[in-house]
Amino acid sequence: MKDLDRVELIKDRAQYLKEGIKAGARGTIMMGEERNGYVLVFFDGDWYKNKYGFMLMHEIDVAVRVEDLKVIEGEE
């Protein structure tokens, strides 16, 4: 796994559920360097429109164990 890979969470853990993330959630690895078995993932959140009319996505950043992720091939 490397920086900007699209990934899917494949295992539920209490620490992820506390942040609002459950198995099946998809996101992007940011700062892809693995540290103590974890990587930082920005999970896709809800879309919203800001005051200027631009559509933006709320992202949820969570440190995730590498073993709990799978890379999604062909998705950008």
N, C-alpha and C positions, 0 to 999 in steps of 0.2 A: 504494500500500500504506500501511496505517495501523496504529496500535496495536490489538492484539487481533484482527487479521485472521488467519484460518486459512490456512495456506500449505502447499504441497508442494514439496520439493526436486526440481528437474528435471535437475540436472547433478552428477555426481560430481567431486570434487576431493580431492587428497591431504589437505588440511587438514581436510575434513569426515570423511573416512574415518578419520583419526587419532582423531577424537572419537567414532567409532562410528556415524556418520550416513552413509547412502547415498541415492542417488536413489530417490524414492518415499516417503521419510520425511515425516511430517506433523507440523506444530507450530503454534505461535501466536506472532505477532510481539509482543514485549514492548519497551517503550521505543522505540516505532515510528519515532522520528526517524532518518532516514538519515544516516550519518556516513561520509564517504569512500567511498560506494557500498555500505556494509554496513548491515544491521539485525541486532538481536539476536533470535534465534528460540529459543523453548523447545520442543524436539522431544519428542513423546510417547515415553515409555519403557515399562518393564514395570510392571505392577500388582503391588502387594504389600500384605500386611496388617501394620499396626503392632502394637505390644504391647497396644494398647487395643482391637484388633479392627476398626479402621477401614481401609477399602481406600483406598490412596493410589497415585499414579503417580509413578514416578521420572522426572524430566525432565532432558534434556540440553540445556544452553544453549550455543549456538554463534553466533558472528558470521558471517553469510552474505551473500554478494554479492546485491544485489537482482535482478540479471539471472539468478540461478540459482534463483529462486523463482517460483511461480505461485500466485495467490490461488484458494482453493477456495470457490466460491460456494455459499451455502446450508448450510454446515456450521458448527456451533457447538460 
